[in-house]
Amino acid sequence: MKTTIKLDLLTTDRVTLMTTRTFEDQGQEYETPPHAKAYINSVDGRDELMAEVPEPYLSAVLAVWGEKPTVTPKELER
């Protein structure tokens, strides 16, 4: 099975990752519908991103996000 990840809507505050999987069955290729997951540049969001997103995608997101979270818990409540 092949997994394809695309970074979508990458800003300093958030990112959405689109994941599709391609598999082969009896010589025919099939692709799953894309699965989207959003991450927020908060303390918890960064922890979740680091636990779930493989390289080189993780480094690409963190390069845009910088070293510190930009979204605080109060902003998430809005």
mmCIF file of the N, C-alpha and C atoms, coordinates in Angstrom:
data_MODEL
# 
_entry.id   MODEL 
# 
loop_
_atom_site.group_PDB 
_atom_site.id 
_atom_site.type_symbol 
_atom_site.label_atom_id 
_atom_site.label_alt_id 
_atom_site.label_comp_id 
_atom_site.label_asym_id 
_atom_site.label_entity_id 
_atom_site.label_seq_id 
_atom_site.pdbx_PDB_ins_code 
_atom_site.Cartn_x 
_atom_site.Cartn_y 
_atom_site.Cartn_z 
_atom_site.occupancy 
_atom_site.B_iso_or_equiv 
_atom_site.pdbx_formal_charge 
_atom_site.auth_seq_id 
_atom_site.auth_comp_id 
_atom_site.auth_asym_id 
_atom_site.auth_atom_id 
_atom_site.pdbx_PDB_model_num 
ATOM 1   N N  . MET A 1 1  ? 0.853   -1.171 0.000   1.00 0.00 ? 1  MET A N  1 
ATOM 2   C CA . MET A 1 1  ? 0.000   0.000  0.000   1.00 0.00 ? 1  MET A CA 1 
ATOM 3   C C  . MET A 1 1  ? 0.899   1.235  0.000   1.00 0.00 ? 1  MET A C  1 
ATOM 4   N N  . LYS A 1 2  ? 0.555   2.194  -0.815  1.00 0.00 ? 2  LYS A N  1 
ATOM 5   C CA . LYS A 1 2  ? 1.301   3.440  -0.907  1.00 0.00 ? 2  LYS A CA 1 
ATOM 6   C C  . LYS A 1 2  ? 0.468   4.563  -0.285  1.00 0.00 ? 2  LYS A C  1 
ATOM 7   N N  . THR A 1 3  ? 1.093   5.373  0.561   1.00 0.00 ? 3  THR A N  1 
ATOM 8   C CA . THR A 1 3  ? 0.420   6.500  1.193   1.00 0.00 ? 3  THR A CA 1 
ATOM 9   C C  . THR A 1 3  ? 0.972   7.791  0.612   1.00 0.00 ? 3  THR A C  1 
ATOM 10  N N  . THR A 1 4  ? 0.065   8.683  0.208   1.00 0.00 ? 4  THR A N  1 
ATOM 11  C CA . THR A 1 4  ? 0.448   9.990  -0.312  1.00 0.00 ? 4  THR A CA 1 
ATOM 12  C C  . THR A 1 4  ? -0.088  11.054 0.634   1.00 0.00 ? 4  THR A C  1 
ATOM 13  N N  . ILE A 1 5  ? 0.791   11.953 1.062   1.00 0.00 ? 5  ILE A N  1 
ATOM 14  C CA . ILE A 1 5  ? 0.402   13.042 1.958   1.00 0.00 ? 5  ILE A CA 1 
ATOM 15  C C  . ILE A 1 5  ? 0.638   14.360 1.245   1.00 0.00 ? 5  ILE A C  1 
ATOM 16  N N  . LYS A 1 6  ? -0.349  15.246 1.318   1.00 0.00 ? 6  LYS A N  1 
ATOM 17  C CA . LYS A 1 6  ? -0.217  16.578 0.734   1.00 0.00 ? 6  LYS A CA 1 
ATOM 18  C C  . LYS A 1 6  ? -0.513  17.607 1.819   1.00 0.00 ? 6  LYS A C  1 
ATOM 19  N N  . LEU A 1 7  ? 0.339   18.619 1.912   1.00 0.00 ? 7  LEU A N  1 
ATOM 20  C CA . LEU A 1 7  ? 0.089   19.722 2.830   1.00 0.00 ? 7  LEU A CA 1 
ATOM 21  C C  . LEU A 1 7  ? -0.884  20.671 2.148   1.00 0.00 ? 7  LEU A C  1 
ATOM 22  N N  . ASP A 1 8  ? -1.940  21.018 2.839   1.00 0.00 ? 8  ASP A N  1 
ATOM 23  C CA . ASP A 1 8  ? -2.957  21.894 2.273   1.00 0.00 ? 8  ASP A CA 1 
ATOM 24  C C  . ASP A 1 8  ? -3.228  23.002 3.278   1.00 0.00 ? 8  ASP A C  1 
ATOM 25  N N  . LEU A 1 9  ? -3.383  24.189 2.796   1.00 0.00 ? 9  LEU A N  1 
ATOM 26  C CA . LEU A 1 9  ? -3.714  25.330 3.655   1.00 0.00 ? 9  LEU A CA 1 
ATOM 27  C C  . LEU A 1 9  ? -2.700  25.539 4.773   1.00 0.00 ? 9  LEU A C  1 
ATOM 28  N N  . LEU A 1 10 ? -1.441  25.517 4.461   1.00 0.00 ? 10 LEU A N  1 
ATOM 29  C CA . LEU A 1 10 ? -0.393  25.717 5.459   1.00 0.00 ? 10 LEU A CA 1 
ATOM 30  C C  . LEU A 1 10 ? -0.201  27.202 5.712   1.00 0.00 ? 10 LEU A C  1 
ATOM 31  N N  . THR A 1 11 ? -0.478  27.624 6.949   1.00 0.00 ? 11 THR A N  1 
ATOM 32  C CA . THR A 1 11 ? -0.243  29.004 7.384   1.00 0.00 ? 11 THR A CA 1 
ATOM 33  C C  . THR A 1 11 ? 0.563   28.958 8.676   1.00 0.00 ? 11 THR A C  1 
ATOM 34  N N  . THR A 1 12 ? 0.887   30.103 9.227   1.00 0.00 ? 12 THR A N  1 
ATOM 35  C CA . THR A 1 12 ? 1.622   30.138 10.492  1.00 0.00 ? 12 THR A CA 1 
ATOM 36  C C  . THR A 1 12 ? 0.771   29.661 11.664  1.00 0.00 ? 12 THR A C  1 
ATOM 37  N N  . ASP A 1 13 ? -0.550  29.590 11.478  1.00 0.00 ? 13 ASP A N  1 
ATOM 38  C CA . ASP A 1 13 ? -1.451  29.191 12.569  1.00 0.00 ? 13 ASP A CA 1 
ATOM 39  C C  . ASP A 1 13 ? -2.031  27.789 12.444  1.00 0.00 ? 13 ASP A C  1 
ATOM 40  N N  . ARG A 1 14 ? -2.016  27.208 11.231  1.00 0.00 ? 14 ARG A N  1 
ATOM 41  C CA . ARG A 1 14 ? -2.654  25.894 11.047  1.00 0.00 ? 14 ARG A CA 1 
ATOM 42  C C  . ARG A 1 14 ? -2.189  25.234 9.767   1.00 0.00 ? 14 ARG A C  1 
ATOM 43  N N  . VAL A 1 15 ? -2.484  23.935 9.679   1.00 0.00 ? 15 VAL A N  1 
ATOM 44  C CA . VAL A 1 15 ? -2.225  23.176 8.456   1.00 0.00 ? 15 VAL A CA 1 
ATOM 45  C C  . VAL A 1 15 ? -3.267  22.075 8.354   1.00 0.00 ? 15 VAL A C  1 
ATOM 46  N N  . THR A 1 16 ? -3.613  21.744 7.127   1.00 0.00 ? 16 THR A N  1 
ATOM 47  C CA . THR A 1 16 ? -4.457  20.588 6.873   1.00 0.00 ? 16 THR A CA 1 
ATOM 48  C C  . THR A 1 16 ? -3.651  19.615 6.036   1.00 0.00 ? 16 THR A C  1 
ATOM 49  N N  . LEU A 1 17 ? -3.623  18.364 6.451   1.00 0.00 ? 17 LEU A N  1 
ATOM 50  C CA . LEU A 1 17 ? -2.950  17.320 5.694   1.00 0.00 ? 17 LEU A CA 1 
ATOM 51  C C  . LEU A 1 17 ? -3.999  16.456 5.014   1.00 0.00 ? 17 LEU A C  1 
ATOM 52  N N  . MET A 1 18 ? -3.793  16.229 3.719   1.00 0.00 ? 18 MET A N  1 
ATOM 53  C CA . MET A 1 18 ? -4.670  15.370 2.931   1.00 0.00 ? 18 MET A CA 1 
ATOM 54  C C  . MET A 1 18 ? -3.913  14.065 2.680   1.00 0.00 ? 18 MET A C  1 
ATOM 55  N N  . THR A 1 19 ? -4.494  12.952 3.110   1.00 0.00 ? 19 THR A N  1 
ATOM 56  C CA . THR A 1 19 ? -3.843  11.655 2.962   1.00 0.00 ? 19 THR A CA 1 
ATOM 57  C C  . THR A 1 19 ? -4.696  10.745 2.079   1.00 0.00 ? 19 THR A C  1 
ATOM 58  N N  . THR A 1 20 ? -4.066  10.142 1.087   1.00 0.00 ? 20 THR A N  1 
ATOM 59  C CA . THR A 1 20 ? -4.730  9.125  0.271   1.00 0.00 ? 20 THR A CA 1 
ATOM 60  C C  . THR A 1 20 ? -3.860  7.870  0.274   1.00 0.00 ? 20 THR A C  1 
ATOM 61  N N  . ARG A 1 21 ? -4.504  6.754  0.114   1.00 0.00 ? 21 ARG A N  1 
ATOM 62  C CA . ARG A 1 21 ? -3.790  5.479  0.052   1.00 0.00 ? 21 ARG A CA 1 
ATOM 63  C C  . ARG A 1 21 ? -4.127  4.801  -1.274  1.00 0.00 ? 21 ARG A C  1 
ATOM 64  N N  . THR A 1 22 ? -3.106  4.255  -1.895  1.00 0.00 ? 22 THR A N  1 
ATOM 65  C CA . THR A 1 22 ? -3.276  3.531  -3.148  1.00 0.00 ? 22 THR A CA 1 
ATOM 66  C C  . THR A 1 22 ? -2.875  2.081  -2.911  1.00 0.00 ? 22 THR A C  1 
ATOM 67  N N  . PHE A 1 23 ? -3.712  1.173  -3.363  1.00 0.00 ? 23 PHE A N  1 
ATOM 68  C CA . PHE A 1 23 ? -3.379  -0.244 -3.223  1.00 0.00 ? 23 PHE A CA 1 
ATOM 69  C C  . PHE A 1 23 ? -3.694  -0.966 -4.526  1.00 0.00 ? 23 PHE A C  1 
ATOM 70  N N  . GLU A 1 24 ? -3.081  -2.103 -4.691  1.00 0.00 ? 24 GLU A N  1 
ATOM 71  C CA . GLU A 1 24 ? -3.260  -2.888 -5.904  1.00 0.00 ? 24 GLU A CA 1 
ATOM 72  C C  . GLU A 1 24 ? -3.957  -4.200 -5.568  1.00 0.00 ? 24 GLU A C  1 
ATOM 73  N N  . ASP A 1 25 ? -4.909  -4.569 -6.405  1.00 0.00 ? 25 ASP A N  1 
ATOM 74  C CA . ASP A 1 25 ? -5.616  -5.829 -6.250  1.00 0.00 ? 25 ASP A CA 1 
ATOM 75  C C  . ASP A 1 25 ? -5.755  -6.466 -7.627  1.00 0.00 ? 25 ASP A C  1 
ATOM 76  N N  . GLN A 1 26 ? -5.114  -7.578 -7.811  1.00 0.00 ? 26 GLN A N  1 
ATOM 77  C CA . GLN A 1 26 ? -5.133  -8.322 -9.066  1.00 0.00 ? 26 GLN A CA 1 
ATOM 78  C C  . GLN A 1 26 ? -4.741  -7.446 -10.254 1.00 0.00 ? 26 GLN A C  1 
ATOM 79  N N  . GLY A 1 27 ? -3.675  -6.666 -10.064 1.00 0.00 ? 27 GLY A N  1 
ATOM 80  C CA . GLY A 1 27 ? -3.154  -5.821 -11.129 1.00 0.00 ? 27 GLY A CA 1 
ATOM 81  C C  . GLY A 1 27 ? -3.879  -4.506 -11.323 1.00 0.00 ? 27 GLY A C  1 
ATOM 82  N N  . GLN A 1 28 ? -4.925  -4.260 -10.606 1.00 0.00 ? 28 GLN A N  1 
ATOM 83  C CA . GLN A 1 28 ? -5.689  -3.014 -10.716 1.00 0.00 ? 28 GLN A CA 1 
ATOM 84  C C  . GLN A 1 28 ? -5.374  -2.119 -9.529  1.00 0.00 ? 28 GLN A C  1 
ATOM 85  N N  . GLU A 1 29 ? -5.091  -0.832 -9.784  1.00 0.00 ? 29 GLU A N  1 
ATOM 86  C CA . GLU A 1 29 ? -4.822  0.120  -8.697  1.00 0.00 ? 29 GLU A CA 1 
ATOM 87  C C  . GLU A 1 29 ? -6.106  0.792  -8.239  1.00 0.00 ? 29 GLU A C  1 
ATOM 88  N N  . TYR A 1 30 ? -6.223  0.933  -6.933  1.00 0.00 ? 30 TYR A N  1 
ATOM 89  C CA . TYR A 1 30 ? -7.369  1.607  -6.325  1.00 0.00 ? 30 TYR A CA 1 
ATOM 90  C C  . TYR A 1 30 ? -6.855  2.671  -5.372  1.00 0.00 ? 30 TYR A C  1 
ATOM 91  N N  . GLU A 1 31 ? -7.575  3.779  -5.293  1.00 0.00 ? 31 GLU A N  1 
ATOM 92  C CA . GLU A 1 31 ? -7.192  4.860  -4.391  1.00 0.00 ? 31 GLU A CA 1 
ATOM 93  C C  . GLU A 1 31 ? -8.346  5.139  -3.432  1.00 0.00 ? 31 GLU A C  1 
ATOM 94  N N  . THR A 1 32 ? -8.006  5.279  -2.172  1.00 0.00 ? 32 THR A N  1 
ATOM 95  C CA . THR A 1 32 ? -9.033  5.607  -1.182  1.00 0.00 ? 32 THR A CA 1 
ATOM 96  C C  . THR A 1 32 ? -9.409  7.077  -1.326  1.00 0.00 ? 32 THR A C  1 
ATOM 97  N N  . PRO A 1 33 ? -10.590 7.451  -0.898  1.00 0.00 ? 33 PRO A N  1 
ATOM 98  C CA . PRO A 1 33 ? -10.928 8.880  -0.877  1.00 0.00 ? 33 PRO A CA 1 
ATOM 99  C C  . PRO A 1 33 ? -9.955  9.611  0.062   1.00 0.00 ? 33 PRO A C  1 
ATOM 100 N N  . PRO A 1 34 ? -9.658  10.869 -0.219  1.00 0.00 ? 34 PRO A N  1 
ATOM 101 C CA . PRO A 1 34 ? -8.729  11.606 0.646   1.00 0.00 ? 34 PRO A CA 1 
ATOM 102 C C  . PRO A 1 34 ? -9.293  11.770 2.059   1.00 0.00 ? 34 PRO A C  1 
ATOM 103 N N  . HIS A 1 35 ? -8.403  11.696 3.016   1.00 0.00 ? 35 HIS A N  1 
ATOM 104 C CA . HIS A 1 35 ? -8.743  11.926 4.416   1.00 0.00 ? 35 HIS A CA 1 
ATOM 105 C C  . HIS A 1 35 ? -8.043  13.218 4.842   1.00 0.00 ? 35 HIS A C  1 
ATOM 106 N N  . ALA A 1 36 ? -8.784  14.143 5.399   1.00 0.00 ? 36 ALA A N  1 
ATOM 107 C CA . ALA A 1 36 ? -8.210  15.426 5.816   1.00 0.00 ? 36 ALA A CA 1 
ATOM 108 C C  . ALA A 1 36 ? -8.122  15.487 7.334   1.00 0.00 ? 36 ALA A C  1 
ATOM 109 N N  . LYS A 1 37 ? -7.021  16.039 7.812   1.00 0.00 ? 37 LYS A N  1 
ATOM 110 C CA . LYS A 1 37 ? -6.867  16.271 9.248   1.00 0.00 ? 37 LYS A CA 1 
ATOM 111 C C  . LYS A 1 37 ? -6.181  17.612 9.426   1.00 0.00 ? 37 LYS A C  1 
ATOM 112 N N  . ALA A 1 38 ? -6.749  18.444 10.292  1.00 0.00 ? 38 ALA A N  1 
ATOM 113 C CA . ALA A 1 38 ? -6.203  19.775 10.547  1.00 0.00 ? 38 ALA A CA 1 
ATOM 114 C C  . ALA A 1 38 ? -5.451  19.785 11.872  1.00 0.00 ? 38 ALA A C  1 
ATOM 115 N N  . TYR A 1 39 ? -4.398  20.564 11.903  1.00 0.00 ? 39 TYR A N  1 
ATOM 116 C CA . TYR A 1 39 ? -3.600  20.764 13.110  1.00 0.00 ? 39 TYR A CA 1 
ATOM 117 C C  . TYR A 1 39 ? -3.480  22.265 13.339  1.00 0.00 ? 39 TYR A C  1 
ATOM 118 N N  . ILE A 1 40 ? -3.591  22.660 14.595  1.00 0.00 ? 40 ILE A N  1 
ATOM 119 C CA . ILE A 1 40 ? -3.486  24.060 14.995  1.00 0.00 ? 40 ILE A CA 1 
ATOM 120 C C  . ILE A 1 40 ? -2.125  24.287 15.642  1.00 0.00 ? 40 ILE A C  1 
ATOM 121 N N  . ASN A 1 41 ? -1.533  25.439 15.381  1.00 0.00 ? 41 ASN A N  1 
ATOM 122 C CA . ASN A 1 41 ? -0.227  25.762 15.954  1.00 0.00 ? 41 ASN A CA 1 
ATOM 123 C C  . ASN A 1 41 ? -0.375  26.236 17.400  1.00 0.00 ? 41 ASN A C  1 
ATOM 124 N N  . SER A 1 42 ? -0.832  25.322 18.235  1.00 0.00 ? 42 SER A N  1 
ATOM 125 C CA . SER A 1 42 ? -0.943  25.539 19.680  1.00 0.00 ? 42 SER A CA 1 
ATOM 126 C C  . SER A 1 42 ? -0.030  24.511 20.347  1.00 0.00 ? 42 SER A C  1 
ATOM 127 N N  . VAL A 1 43 ? 0.104   24.582 21.642  1.00 0.00 ? 43 VAL A N  1 
ATOM 128 C CA . VAL A 1 43 ? 0.938   23.610 22.352  1.00 0.00 ? 43 VAL A CA 1 
ATOM 129 C C  . VAL A 1 43 ? 0.423   22.192 22.092  1.00 0.00 ? 43 VAL A C  1 
ATOM 130 N N  . ASP A 1 44 ? -0.872  21.972 22.284  1.00 0.00 ? 44 ASP A N  1 
ATOM 131 C CA . ASP A 1 44 ? -1.445  20.638 22.076  1.00 0.00 ? 44 ASP A CA 1 
ATOM 132 C C  . ASP A 1 44 ? -1.398  20.229 20.603  1.00 0.00 ? 44 ASP A C  1 
ATOM 133 N N  . GLY A 1 45 ? -1.679  21.169 19.714  1.00 0.00 ? 45 GLY A N  1 
ATOM 134 C CA . GLY A 1 45 ? -1.657  20.873 18.289  1.00 0.00 ? 45 GLY A CA 1 
ATOM 135 C C  . GLY A 1 45 ? -0.274  20.482 17.797  1.00 0.00 ? 45 GLY A C  1 
ATOM 136 N N  . ARG A 1 46 ? 0.747   21.144 18.317  1.00 0.00 ? 46 ARG A N  1 
ATOM 137 C CA . ARG A 1 46 ? 2.122   20.801 17.952  1.00 0.00 ? 46 ARG A CA 1 
ATOM 138 C C  . ARG A 1 46 ? 2.488   19.405 18.457  1.00 0.00 ? 46 ARG A C  1 
ATOM 139 N N  . ASP A 1 47 ? 2.054   19.069 19.679  1.00 0.00 ? 47 ASP A N  1 
ATOM 140 C CA . ASP A 1 47 ? 2.311   17.727 20.216  1.00 0.00 ? 47 ASP A CA 1 
ATOM 141 C C  . ASP A 1 47 ? 1.649   16.657 19.343  1.00 0.00 ? 47 ASP A C  1 
ATOM 142 N N  . GLU A 1 48 ? 0.402   16.916 18.954  1.00 0.00 ? 48 GLU A N  1 
ATOM 143 C CA . GLU A 1 48 ? -0.334  15.981 18.114  1.00 0.00 ? 48 GLU A CA 1 
ATOM 144 C C  . GLU A 1 48 ? 0.340   15.844 16.741  1.00 0.00 ? 48 GLU A C  1 
ATOM 145 N N  . LEU A 1 49 ? 0.742   16.951 16.159  1.00 0.00 ? 49 LEU A N  1 
ATOM 146 C CA . LEU A 1 49 ? 1.434   16.940 14.871  1.00 0.00 ? 49 LEU A CA 1 
ATOM 147 C C  . LEU A 1 49 ? 2.710   16.108 14.947  1.00 0.00 ? 49 LEU A C  1 
ATOM 148 N N  . MET A 1 50 ? 3.508   16.322 15.973  1.00 0.00 ? 50 MET A N  1 
ATOM 149 C CA . MET A 1 50 ? 4.779   15.599 16.108  1.00 0.00 ? 50 MET A CA 1 
ATOM 150 C C  . MET A 1 50 ? 4.577   14.096 16.315  1.00 0.00 ? 50 MET A C  1 
ATOM 151 N N  . ALA A 1 51 ? 3.470   13.724 16.954  1.00 0.00 ? 51 ALA A N  1 
ATOM 152 C CA . ALA A 1 51 ? 3.200   12.308 17.198  1.00 0.00 ? 51 ALA A CA 1 
ATOM 153 C C  . ALA A 1 51 ? 2.642   11.594 15.960  1.00 0.00 ? 51 ALA A C  1 
ATOM 154 N N  . GLU A 1 52 ? 1.989   12.337 15.066  1.00 0.00 ? 52 GLU A N  1 
ATOM 155 C CA . GLU A 1 52 ? 1.258   11.702 13.975  1.00 0.00 ? 52 GLU A CA 1 
ATOM 156 C C  . GLU A 1 52 ? 1.832   11.906 12.571  1.00 0.00 ? 52 GLU A C  1 
ATOM 157 N N  . VAL A 1 53 ? 2.621   12.942 12.371  1.00 0.00 ? 53 VAL A N  1 
ATOM 158 C CA . VAL A 1 53 ? 3.042   13.294 11.017  1.00 0.00 ? 53 VAL A CA 1 
ATOM 159 C C  . VAL A 1 53 ? 4.499   12.886 10.787  1.00 0.00 ? 53 VAL A C  1 
ATOM 160 N N  . PRO A 1 54 ? 4.754   12.105 9.732   1.00 0.00 ? 54 PRO A N  1 
ATOM 161 C CA . PRO A 1 54 ? 6.121   11.658 9.451   1.00 0.00 ? 54 PRO A CA 1 
ATOM 162 C C  . PRO A 1 54 ? 6.947   12.742 8.752   1.00 0.00 ? 54 PRO A C  1 
ATOM 163 N N  . GLU A 1 55 ? 8.249   12.525 8.752   1.00 0.00 ? 55 GLU A N  1 
ATOM 164 C CA . GLU A 1 55 ? 9.156   13.360 7.972   1.00 0.00 ? 55 GLU A CA 1 
ATOM 165 C C  . GLU A 1 55 ? 8.962   13.024 6.492   1.00 0.00 ? 55 GLU A C  1 
ATOM 166 N N  . PRO A 1 56 ? 9.182   13.909 5.591   1.00 0.00 ? 56 PRO A N  1 
ATOM 167 C CA . PRO A 1 56 ? 9.670   15.272 5.720   1.00 0.00 ? 56 PRO A CA 1 
ATOM 168 C C  . PRO A 1 56 ? 8.560   16.290 5.946   1.00 0.00 ? 56 PRO A C  1 
ATOM 169 N N  . TYR A 1 57 ? 7.312   15.817 6.059   1.00 0.00 ? 57 TYR A N  1 
ATOM 170 C CA . TYR A 1 57 ? 6.167   16.716 6.210   1.00 0.00 ? 57 TYR A CA 1 
ATOM 171 C C  . TYR A 1 57 ? 6.209   17.470 7.531   1.00 0.00 ? 57 TYR A C  1 
ATOM 172 N N  . LEU A 1 58 ? 6.627   16.777 8.588   1.00 0.00 ? 58 LEU A N  1 
ATOM 173 C CA . LEU A 1 58 ? 6.730   17.414 9.899   1.00 0.00 ? 58 LEU A CA 1 
ATOM 174 C C  . LEU A 1 58 ? 7.689   18.596 9.845   1.00 0.00 ? 58 LEU A C  1 
ATOM 175 N N  . SER A 1 59 ? 8.857   18.404 9.285   1.00 0.00 ? 59 SER A N  1 
ATOM 176 C CA . SER A 1 59 ? 9.844   19.485 9.202   1.00 0.00 ? 59 SER A CA 1 
ATOM 177 C C  . SER A 1 59 ? 9.348   20.638 8.349   1.00 0.00 ? 59 SER A C  1 
ATOM 178 N N  . ALA A 1 60 ? 8.615   20.331 7.281   1.00 0.00 ? 60 ALA A N  1 
ATOM 179 C CA . ALA A 1 60 ? 8.082   21.389 6.418   1.00 0.00 ? 60 ALA A CA 1 
ATOM 180 C C  . ALA A 1 60 ? 7.089   22.265 7.175   1.00 0.00 ? 60 ALA A C  1 
ATOM 181 N N  . VAL A 1 61 ? 6.202   21.631 7.945   1.00 0.00 ? 61 VAL A N  1 
ATOM 182 C CA . VAL A 1 61 ? 5.216   22.397 8.721   1.00 0.00 ? 61 VAL A CA 1 
ATOM 183 C C  . VAL A 1 61 ? 5.922   23.222 9.797   1.00 0.00 ? 61 VAL A C  1 
ATOM 184 N N  . LEU A 1 62 ? 6.838   22.608 10.525  1.00 0.00 ? 62 LEU A N  1 
ATOM 185 C CA . LEU A 1 62 ? 7.520   23.327 11.604  1.00 0.00 ? 62 LEU A CA 1 
ATOM 186 C C  . LEU A 1 62 ? 8.390   24.459 11.074  1.00 0.00 ? 62 LEU A C  1 
ATOM 187 N N  . ALA A 1 63 ? 8.883   24.350 9.849   1.00 0.00 ? 63 ALA A N  1 
ATOM 188 C CA . ALA A 1 63 ? 9.655   25.439 9.249   1.00 0.00 ? 63 ALA A CA 1 
ATOM 189 C C  . ALA A 1 63 ? 8.785   26.680 9.059   1.00 0.00 ? 63 ALA A C  1 
ATOM 190 N N  . VAL A 1 64 ? 7.523   26.474 8.722   1.00 0.00 ? 64 VAL A N  1 
ATOM 191 C CA . VAL A 1 64 ? 6.598   27.604 8.552   1.00 0.00 ? 64 VAL A CA 1 
ATOM 192 C C  . VAL A 1 64 ? 6.086   28.076 9.912   1.00 0.00 ? 64 VAL A C  1 
ATOM 193 N N  . TRP A 1 65 ? 5.818   27.145 10.812  1.00 0.00 ? 65 TRP A N  1 
ATOM 194 C CA . TRP A 1 65 ? 5.279   27.501 12.124  1.00 0.00 ? 65 TRP A CA 1 
ATOM 195 C C  . TRP A 1 65 ? 6.291   28.180 13.025  1.00 0.00 ? 65 TRP A C  1 
ATOM 196 N N  . GLY A 1 66 ? 7.554   27.911 12.860  1.00 0.00 ? 66 GLY A N  1 
ATOM 197 C CA . GLY A 1 66 ? 8.562   28.476 13.743  1.00 0.00 ? 66 GLY A CA 1 
ATOM 198 C C  . GLY A 1 66 ? 8.697   27.663 15.019  1.00 0.00 ? 66 GLY A C  1 
ATOM 199 N N  . GLU A 1 67 ? 9.377   28.241 15.981  1.00 0.00 ? 67 GLU A N  1 
ATOM 200 C CA . GLU A 1 67 ? 9.710   27.501 17.206  1.00 0.00 ? 67 GLU A CA 1 
ATOM 201 C C  . GLU A 1 67 ? 8.658   27.582 18.301  1.00 0.00 ? 67 GLU A C  1 
ATOM 202 N N  . LYS A 1 68 ? 7.730   28.537 18.200  1.00 0.00 ? 68 LYS A N  1 
ATOM 203 C CA . LYS A 1 68 ? 6.743   28.722 19.276  1.00 0.00 ? 68 LYS A CA 1 
ATOM 204 C C  . LYS A 1 68 ? 5.322   28.687 18.735  1.00 0.00 ? 68 LYS A C  1 
ATOM 205 N N  . PRO A 1 69 ? 4.374   28.207 19.550  1.00 0.00 ? 69 PRO A N  1 
ATOM 206 C CA . PRO A 1 69 ? 2.966   28.219 19.140  1.00 0.00 ? 69 PRO A CA 1 
ATOM 207 C C  . PRO A 1 69 ? 2.474   29.644 18.899  1.00 0.00 ? 69 PRO A C  1 
ATOM 208 N N  . THR A 1 70 ? 1.540   29.783 17.953  1.00 0.00 ? 70 THR A N  1 
ATOM 209 C CA . THR A 1 70 ? 0.971   31.098 17.650  1.00 0.00 ? 70 THR A CA 1 
ATOM 210 C C  . THR A 1 70 ? -0.482  31.198 18.085  1.00 0.00 ? 70 THR A C  1 
ATOM 211 N N  . VAL A 1 71 ? -1.082  30.089 18.488  1.00 0.00 ? 71 VAL A N  1 
ATOM 212 C CA . VAL A 1 71 ? -2.484  30.060 18.892  1.00 0.00 ? 71 VAL A CA 1 
ATOM 213 C C  . VAL A 1 71 ? -2.547  29.675 20.371  1.00 0.00 ? 71 VAL A C  1 
ATOM 214 N N  . THR A 1 72 ? -3.233  30.490 21.163  1.00 0.00 ? 72 THR A N  1 
ATOM 215 C CA . THR A 1 72 ? -3.369  30.234 22.594  1.00 0.00 ? 72 THR A CA 1 
ATOM 216 C C  . THR A 1 72 ? -4.696  29.532 22.881  1.00 0.00 ? 72 THR A C  1 
ATOM 217 N N  . PRO A 1 73 ? -4.802  28.884 24.055  1.00 0.00 ? 73 PRO A N  1 
ATOM 218 C CA . PRO A 1 73 ? -6.073  28.221 24.392  1.00 0.00 ? 73 PRO A CA 1 
ATOM 219 C C  . PRO A 1 73 ? -7.271  29.166 24.354  1.00 0.00 ? 73 PRO A C  1 
ATOM 220 N N  . LYS A 1 74 ? -7.095  30.411 24.734  1.00 0.00 ? 74 LYS A N  1 
ATOM 221 C CA . LYS A 1 74 ? -8.208  31.373 24.706  1.00 0.00 ? 74 LYS A CA 1 
ATOM 222 C C  . LYS A 1 74 ? -8.700  31.602 23.287  1.00 0.00 ? 74 LYS A C  1 
ATOM 223 N N  . GLU A 1 75 ? -7.776  31.655 22.328  1.00 0.00 ? 75 GLU A N  1 
ATOM 224 C CA . GLU A 1 75 ? -8.164  31.844 20.923  1.00 0.00 ? 75 GLU A CA 1 
ATOM 225 C C  . GLU A 1 75 ? -8.922  30.640 20.390  1.00 0.00 ? 75 GLU A C  1 
ATOM 226 N N  . LEU A 1 76 ? -8.627  29.455 20.891  1.00 0.00 ? 76 LEU A N  1 
ATOM 227 C CA . LEU A 1 76 ? -9.319  28.254 20.447  1.00 0.00 ? 76 LEU A CA 1 
ATOM 228 C C  . LEU A 1 76 ? -10.763 28.219 20.924  1.00 0.00 ? 76 LEU A C  1 
ATOM 229 N N  . GLU A 1 77 ? -11.066 28.900 22.022  1.00 0.00 ? 77 GLU A N  1 
ATOM 230 C CA . GLU A 1 77 ? -12.433 28.907 22.580  1.00 0.00 ? 77 GLU A CA 1 
ATOM 231 C C  . GLU A 1 77 ? -13.396 29.732 21.736  1.00 0.00 ? 77 GLU A C  1 
ATOM 232 N N  . ARG A 1 78 ? -12.877 30.629 20.923  1.00 0.00 ? 78 ARG A N  1 
ATOM 233 C CA . ARG A 1 78 ? -13.756 31.510 20.129  1.00 0.00 ? 78 ARG A CA 1 
ATOM 234 C C  . ARG A 1 78 ? -14.492 30.781 19.071  1.00 0.00 ? 78 ARG A C  1 
# 
